[in-house]
Amino acid sequence: MTDAQGAPDLRLAAPDPGSPAARRLPPDRSQAILEATKQVGAILKRAGHKFALAGSVAVYAHGGTGTLQHDTDFCVLPEDAEAVAGSLREAGLTVRVPPEDWLLKTVCLDQDVDLIFELARQPVTVDLLARAEELSVDSVHMPVLSATDLLVSLSTAFSEHHCDFGAVLPVARSLREKVDWREVRRRCGDEPMPAAFLYLLERLNVVDPEPEQ
């Protein structure tokens, strides 16, 4: 559907309250997050924004764990943040600016959605989005961060104040065949926390040891 100027109708699709679909029991939390992801992804696609799915839903899209317990994350360019917010508002979503200066937040279908323009303390770039893969997210295709970029972002996010290897280990196991581990090592550099995580992956035989020079 288009308006009088030919622009696509970006409003959220919602079932008739009296329809059988609306009377079904609510989906489980993972399915609810997927439904919100599909809605927001469709809005961004129709509006022509550059973006890529990130976080746990991106891991799911790559074939990782299907248990989603938090929010859904989309990477967008910093210079596109205002336009992205405008498209979401046109679709009927409320967009808010949190105290953190690297993301916007909204709620879709009662699920939290983050629009991120800084990933692991680095700005989202055109190159990062260009490396994204077009994958199916519960039957809706959209750009998803590459497995390598996902592991880089998760590894570089470790710090002395947040170093939960246990949360990222299942991701590394499930995506290890799709990750360029040499590139992960190169981009993580000599930072102690990512280096410790990579060492753990080697000791657990998740990845091969780094070849000696």
C-alpha positions in Angstrom: 0.0 0.0 0.0 1.3 3.5 -0.8 0.1 7.0 0.2 -0.8 9.8 -2.2 2.8 10.6 -2.9 3.7 7.0 -3.6 5.6 6.4 -0.4 5.3 2.9 1.1 2.9 2.5 4.1 5.2 1.7 7.0 2.6 1.1 9.6 2.8 -2.1 11.7 0.7 -5.0 10.5 -1.7 -6.1 13.3 -4.4 -8.7 13.2 -8.1 -7.8 13.6 -8.8 -8.0 17.4 -11.7 -10.4 16.6 -9.7 -12.7 14.3 -8.5 -16.2 15.3 -4.9 -15.0 15.1 -5.6 -12.3 17.7 -7.3 -14.8 20.1 -4.4 -17.3 20.1 -2.3 -17.6 23.2 0.7 -15.2 23.2 3.9 -16.7 21.8 6.8 -17.7 24.0 9.4 -15.1 24.7 11.7 -16.2 21.9 8.9 -16.1 19.4 7.8 -12.7 20.6 11.3 -11.3 20.1 11.4 -12.9 16.6 8.0 -11.3 15.7 9.3 -7.8 16.9 12.5 -8.3 14.9 10.5 -9.1 11.7 8.3 -6.1 12.1 11.1 -3.6 12.7 13.3 -5.3 10.0 10.4 -4.9 7.5 10.0 -1.2 8.4 13.7 -0.5 7.9 13.8 -2.5 4.6 10.7 -0.7 3.1 12.1 2.7 4.1 15.4 1.9 2.4 17.7 2.3 5.4 21.1 0.6 5.6 21.1 -1.7 8.6 22.1 -5.1 9.9 20.7 -7.4 12.6 23.0 -7.9 15.6 23.0 -9.6 19.0 21.3 -12.9 19.9 18.8 -12.8 17.1 21.7 -12.5 14.6 23.2 -15.6 16.2 19.9 -17.3 15.8 19.8 -16.3 12.1 23.2 -17.9 11.6 22.0 -21.2 13.0 23.0 -20.7 16.7 20.8 -21.1 19.8 17.1 -20.5 19.4 16.5 -19.4 23.0 16.2 -15.6 23.0 15.8 -14.0 26.4 16.5 -10.3 26.0 15.9 -7.7 23.3 16.7 -7.4 19.6 19.5 -5.2 18.2 19.8 -3.5 14.9 23.0 -1.7 13.7 22.4 1.5 11.8 24.8 4.2 10.6 25.2 7.2 13.0 24.3 9.7 10.3 21.0 7.7 9.6 19.8 7.6 13.2 17.4 10.5 12.9 15.9 9.2 9.6 15.6 5.7 11.1 13.8 7.2 14.1 11.4 9.0 11.8 10.5 5.8 9.9 9.8 4.0 13.1 7.6 6.8 14.4 5.7 6.8 11.1 5.0 3.1 11.7 3.5 3.9 15.0 6.4 3.1 17.3 7.6 5.4 20.1 11.3 6.1 19.8 13.3 7.4 22.8 16.8 8.6 23.3 18.4 7.0 26.4 21.3 8.6 28.4 23.7 6.5 26.4 24.7 8.4 23.3 25.3 5.4 21.0 21.8 4.0 20.5 18.0 4.7 20.3 15.3 2.5 21.9 11.8 1.5 21.0 9.3 -1.1 21.9 7.6 -3.3 19.3 4.9 -5.9 20.2 5.9 -5.4 23.8 9.5 -6.3 23.1 12.5 -4.0 23.6 14.4 -3.0 20.4 17.7 -1.2 20.3 18.9 0.8 17.3 22.7 0.8 17.7 25.1 3.1 16.0 28.2 2.2 18.0 29.2 -1.5 18.4 31.8 -2.5 21.0 32.8 1.1 21.4 33.3 1.5 17.6 31.0 3.4 15.2 28.9 1.4 12.9 30.4 1.9 9.4 29.3 1.3 5.8 31.9 -1.4 5.5 30.5 -3.3 8.5 27.0 -3.2 7.0 28.3 -4.2 3.6 29.8 -7.4 5.1 26.3 -8.4 6.4 24.7 -11.5 5.0 21.1 -11.7 3.8 19.6 -14.4 6.0 16.1 -15.6 6.9 14.9 -14.6 10.3 11.9 -16.8 10.9 10.9 -16.5 7.2 11.7 -12.8 6.7 15.0 -12.1 4.9 17.1 -9.2 6.1 20.8 -8.3 6.4 22.5 -9.9 9.4 26.0 -9.1 10.7 28.6 -11.7 9.5 29.5 -14.4 12.0 33.0 -13.0 12.1 31.8 -9.5 12.9 29.5 -10.9 15.6 32.4 -12.7 17.3 34.6 -9.6 17.1 31.9 -7.4 18.6 31.2 -9.9 21.4 34.9 -10.4 22.2 35.9 -6.8 22.2 33.0 -6.0 24.5 34.7 -7.9 27.3 36.2 -5.7 30.0 37.2 -5.8 33.6 33.6 -4.8 34.5 31.9 -7.3 32.2 33.6 -10.5 31.3 31.0 -13.3 31.0 32.8 -15.8 28.9 30.0 -18.3 29.6 27.4 -16.3 27.7 29.6 -16.1 24.6 31.1 -19.6 24.6 27.9 -21.3 23.2 27.9 -18.7 20.4 31.5 -19.4 19.5 30.8 -23.2 19.5 27.7 -22.9 17.3 29.2 -20.5 14.8 32.8 -21.7 14.7 32.6 -23.1 11.2 31.4 -19.7 9.8 33.9 -17.5 11.7 37.3 -16.3 10.3 39.2 -16.8 13.5 42.4 -15.3 12.1 40.5 -12.1 11.4 39.0 -12.2 14.9 42.5 -12.5 16.4 43.8 -9.7 14.1 41.0 -7.3 15.0 40.9 -8.0 18.7 44.6 -7.2 18.9 46.4 -7.6 22.1 43.5 -6.7 24.4 43.7 -9.0 27.5 40.1 -10.0 27.8 39.6 -11.1 24.1 43.0 -12.8 24.2 41.9 -14.7 27.3 38.7 -15.8 25.7 40.5 -17.0 22.5 42.9 -18.9 24.7 39.9 -20.6 26.5 38.5 -21.5 23.1 41.8 -23.1 22.1 42.0 -25.1 25.4 38.4 -26.4 24.9 39.2 -27.4 21.3 36.6 -25.0 19.9 39.2 -23.3 17.6 42.7 -24.4 16.5 45.7 -22.8 18.2 47.1 -19.8 16.5 49.9 -20.9 14.2 53.4 -20.1 15.4 55.2 -17.4 13.4 
